[in-house]
Amino acid sequence: MLLGYTIYLVRAVVSAMVAIFLLFIRRKYYIHTKYKYAHVGVAVSAILDCLMDIWGCWLIAGGYDSFDFHWFWAVVYYIQWTVLGFCAMKLVESKHGFFWFPPLMLWYVIADSIQYRKRIDDVYAGDRSEQLHELSRMTPFLLCSYFALTLVDLAITDNYKADLFVVCLATVVVVVITVLIFNFQTLGPLDRMVMDPALLEKSGASELGGIEAKVREWENRPDRPYCKEDVSLYNVADQMRVSTRVLSSYINSVKMMNFNTWINGLRVEEIKRLLNDDPDIDYYDLMCSSGFQSRASLCRAVKNNTGRTLSELRRILAKG
């Protein structure tokens, strides 16, 4: 009983800290409405966890068996399923509304996360694109994990230690979801208008004709803006003084590629220039000068654009 009391108490403290952190400490960092909903939703789930654990401590202290109130845990878990499912739908920018049927919400989260990943490369490039891909894959996985753990918790009423282990894992998942939200918020949202095919088709020749010169001028700027780490469709369109819709349409329909491929192609050309100037330049200098934040993403971009590894490209350019 002492073990259960301790675990419930620790869970209550952790859940309370998560809720306070989400509702108050990080409140000023909202940069998009969907993140506000996600913050509040996970905070509500954490508060419910905290209240459940405090109640569990009270039951243990009073000599009661918490499994006698199995129906209560089921109701609370059901509320948490719907709340966390709604948060996940917001993170992957789902077009669907709120549902009170968790399996349906889970299905929408999985389906919409796939669509979300298809749109990422039209807005972000390089490391930010890769990070958003990874986060969007983790979202349905964490939601499925939480659903599964809580169902197992409701099922194993005859194994006290196994039950405590499962509820601890569920708490860990909630903490990871909290970290996930912060990473999404740091990387930024997608703008659905940019990727909507119906809107892209409305970009006529008159709109696209005037942008070609602006794109060429931007690509040839001496400060090489495409090598900045925070490059995105938004700030590139702002620098060109064009709308994101027109720029995205130009890249997709004229250059026949997405934003990520376009930017990475320009960065690889810069890498070639740097290797020509200094064949012995190290990876760190290449990363800093070309806009990549990791060696892995740099090597992938070189491989995808040239068909060769960075080492092979270095040897070829060194031979002249």
C-alpha positions in Angstrom: 0.0 0.0 0.0 2.9 2.3 0.8 4.2 1.9 -2.8 0.8 2.7 -4.3 0.4 5.8 -2.0 3.9 7.0 -3.0 3.2 6.5 -6.7 -0.1 8.3 -6.6 1.4 11.2 -4.7 4.3 11.6 -7.2 1.8 11.4 -10.1 -0.3 14.1 -8.5 2.6 16.4 -8.1 3.9 15.8 -11.7 0.4 16.3 -13.1 -0.1 19.5 -11.1 3.3 20.9 -12.3 2.3 20.1 -15.9 -1.0 21.8 -15.6 0.5 24.9 -14.0 3.3 25.1 -16.6 0.8 24.9 -19.4 -1.8 27.3 -18.1 0.4 30.0 -16.6 4.1 29.8 -17.3 3.9 29.2 -21.0 0.7 31.2 -21.6 2.5 34.2 -23.1 4.2 32.1 -25.8 1.0 31.2 -27.7 1.7 32.0 -31.4 -1.4 30.3 -32.9 -4.9 29.5 -31.7 -4.5 25.8 -32.1 -1.6 25.7 -29.6 -3.8 27.5 -27.1 -6.4 24.8 -27.4 -3.7 22.1 -27.2 -2.2 23.7 -24.0 -5.6 24.0 -22.3 -6.6 20.5 -23.3 -3.5 18.8 -22.0 -3.7 20.9 -18.9 -7.3 19.7 -18.3 -6.1 16.1 -18.7 -3.3 16.8 -16.2 -5.7 18.3 -13.7 -7.9 15.3 -14.0 -4.9 13.0 -13.4 -4.0 15.1 -10.4 -7.5 14.9 -8.9 -7.6 11.1 -9.5 -4.3 10.6 -7.8 -5.2 12.7 -4.8 -8.4 10.7 -4.5 -6.4 7.5 -4.9 -4.1 8.6 -2.0 -7.2 9.3 0.1 -8.6 5.9 -0.6 -5.4 4.1 0.3 -5.0 6.2 3.5 -8.5 5.3 4.5 -8.0 1.6 3.8 -10.2 1.4 0.8 -9.6 -0.4 -2.4 -9.5 2.0 -5.4 -10.6 -0.8 -7.7 -14.0 -0.8 -6.0 -14.6 2.5 -7.8 -13.7 1.1 -11.3 -16.6 2.9 -12.9 -15.2 6.3 -11.8 -11.8 5.7 -13.3 -13.5 4.7 -16.6 -15.5 7.9 -16.7 -12.4 10.1 -16.1 -10.4 8.2 -18.7 -13.2 8.7 -21.2 -13.1 12.4 -20.7 -9.3 12.4 -21.0 -9.5 10.4 -24.3 -11.8 13.0 -25.8 -9.8 16.0 -24.6 -6.4 14.6 -25.7 -7.9 13.4 -29.0 -9.2 17.0 -29.6 -5.7 18.4 -28.8 -4.1 16.0 -31.3 -6.6 16.9 -34.0 -5.6 20.6 -33.4 -1.9 19.8 -33.7 -2.3 18.1 -37.1 -4.6 20.9 -38.2 -7.6 18.6 -38.7 -10.6 20.0 -40.5 -13.0 17.9 -38.4 -14.7 19.1 -35.3 -15.0 17.8 -31.8 -16.3 14.2 -31.3 -17.4 12.4 -28.2 -16.4 9.0 -29.7 -12.6 8.5 -29.0 -12.0 5.8 -31.6 -13.4 8.1 -34.4 -11.2 10.9 -33.1 -8.2 8.6 -33.2 -9.0 7.6 -36.7 -9.2 11.3 -37.8 -5.9 12.0 -36.0 -4.1 9.2 -37.9 -5.7 10.2 -41.3 -5.1 14.0 -40.9 -1.5 13.5 -39.7 -0.8 11.8 -43.0 -2.3 14.8 -44.9 -0.4 17.2 -42.6 2.9 15.5 -43.5 2.1 15.9 -47.2 1.8 19.7 -46.7 4.9 20.3 -44.6 7.3 20.5 -47.5 5.3 23.2 -49.2 5.9 25.5 -46.3 9.2 24.6 -44.5 12.6 23.4 -45.6 15.6 21.6 -44.2 15.7 20.7 -40.5 12.4 22.3 -39.6 10.6 20.3 -42.3 12.2 17.0 -41.0 11.4 17.9 -37.4 7.7 18.6 -38.2 7.5 15.3 -40.1 8.8 13.5 -37.0 6.5 15.3 -34.6 3.4 14.6 -36.8 4.3 10.9 -36.8 4.7 11.0 -33.0 1.3 12.6 -32.4 -1.0 9.6 -33.3 1.5 7.2 -31.8 1.4 8.9 -28.4 -2.4 9.2 -28.6 -2.7 5.5 -29.4 -0.2 4.7 -26.6 -2.3 6.6 -24.0 -5.5 5.0 -25.2 -3.9 1.6 -24.9 -2.4 2.2 -21.5 -5.6 3.4 -20.0 -7.6 0.5 -21.4 -5.0 -1.9 -19.9 -5.3 -0.1 -16.6 -9.0 -0.7 -16.6 -8.6 -4.3 -17.5 -5.9 -5.4 -15.0 -7.9 -4.9 -11.8 -6.5 -8.0 -10.2 -2.8 -7.1 -10.4 -2.0 -4.1 -8.2 1.7 -3.7 -9.1 1.1 -4.0 -12.8 -1.7 -1.4 -12.5 0.7 1.1 -10.8 3.3 0.5 -13.6 0.8 1.2 -16.3 -0.5 4.4 -14.7 3.1 5.6 -14.4 3.6 5.0 -18.1 0.5 6.9 -18.8 1.9 9.9 -16.9 5.1 9.7 -18.9 3.1 9.8 -22.1 1.2 12.9 -21.0 4.6 14.6 -20.2 5.9 13.7 -23.6 2.7 15.1 -25.3 3.4 18.3 -23.4 6.9 18.5 -24.8 5.5 17.7 -28.2 3.2 20.7 -28.1 6.1 23.0 -27.3 8.1 21.6 -30.2 5.2 22.1 -32.6 4.8 25.7 -31.2 8.4 26.5 -31.7 8.5 25.2 -35.3 5.2 27.0 -36.3 1.9 26.1 -37.9 1.1 25.4 -41.5 -1.2 27.7 -43.4 -3.9 25.6 -45.0 -4.5 28.3 -47.7 -1.1 27.7 -49.1 -1.6 24.1 -49.7 -5.3 24.1 -50.8 -5.3 22.8 -54.5 -8.5 24.6 -55.3 -6.8 27.9 -54.4 -3.6 27.1 -56.2 -5.5 26.5 -59.4 -6.9 30.0 -59.3 -3.4 31.5 -59.6 -3.4 32.6 -63.3 -0.6 33.4 -65.7 -0.8 37.1 -64.9 0.0 36.5 -61.3 2.7 34.0 -62.0 4.3 36.0 -64.7 5.4 38.9 -62.5 6.9 36.6 -59.8 9.5 34.9 -61.9 11.8 38.0 -61.9 11.4 38.3 -58.1 12.3 34.7 -57.6 15.4 35.0 -59.7 16.4 38.1 -57.9 15.9 36.5 -54.5 17.9 33.4 -55.6 20.8 35.6 -56.7 21.0 37.9 -53.7 24.5 38.2 -52.3 23.5 37.5 -48.8 22.0 34.1 -49.8 18.8 34.2 -47.8 18.0 30.6 -48.5 20.9 29.6 -46.3 19.3 31.1 -43.2 18.1 28.5 -40.7 14.6 29.9 -40.2 13.7 30.1 -43.9 10.0 29.4 -44.7 7.4 30.1 -47.3 6.1 32.9 -45.1 9.3 34.9 -44.8 10.4 34.3 -48.4 7.0 35.6 -49.7 7.4 38.6 -47.4 10.9 39.3 -48.7 9.6 39.1 -52.3 6.5 41.2 -51.5 4.2 38.5 -52.9 1.5 36.4 -51.3 2.3 32.9 -50.0 -0.4 31.5 -52.3 1.2 32.9 -55.5 4.7 31.9 -54.4 3.6 28.4 -53.6 1.7 28.1 -56.8 4.8 29.3 -58.8 7.1 26.8 -57.1 4.7 23.9 -57.6 3.5 24.6 -61.1 6.5 26.3 -62.8 9.5 24.8 -61.0 7.6 21.5 -60.5 8.8 20.9 -57.0 7.8 21.8 -53.4 9.3 24.5 -51.3 11.6 22.1 -49.3 13.1 20.7 -52.5 13.6 24.1 -54.0 15.4 25.5 -50.9 17.5 22.4 -50.4 18.5 22.5 -54.1 19.8 26.1 -53.6 21.6 25.1 -50.4 23.3 22.2 -52.1 24.5 24.5 -54.9 26.0 26.7 -52.1 27.7 23.6 -50.6 29.2 22.9 -54.0 30.6 26.4 -54.2 32.0 26.1 -50.7 33.7 22.8 -51.5 35.2 24.2 -54.7 36.6 27.1 -52.7 37.9 24.9 -49.9 37.9 21.1 -50.4 38.9 20.6 -46.8 36.1 22.6 -45.2 34.7 20.7 -42.2 31.1 19.6 -41.7 30.3 22.2 -39.1 31.3 25.1 -41.3 29.3 23.6 -44.2 26.3 23.3 -41.9 26.6 26.9 -40.6 27.1 28.4 -44.1 24.4 26.4 -45.9 21.6 26.7 -43.4 21.4 23.1 -42.1 21.3 22.4 -38.3 22.5 18.8 -38.4 25.0 16.7 -40.3 22.3 14.1 -41.1 20.0 16.6 -42.8 22.9 18.1 -44.7 24.0 14.7 -46.0 20.4 13.7 -46.9 20.0 16.9 -48.9 23.2 16.4 -50.8 22.3 12.7 -51.6 18.8 13.6 -52.7 20.0 16.4 -55.0 23.2 15.0 -56.5 22.8 11.2 -56.1 26.1 11.2 -54.3 27.2 11.2 -50.7 28.9 14.3 -49.3 32.3 12.5 -49.2 31.9 11.4 -52.9 31.0 15.0 -53.9 33.9 16.4 -52.0 36.4 14.0 -53.8 34.9 14.7 -57.2 35.1 18.5 -56.7 38.6 18.3 -55.3 39.8 16.5 -58.5 38.3 19.4 -60.5 
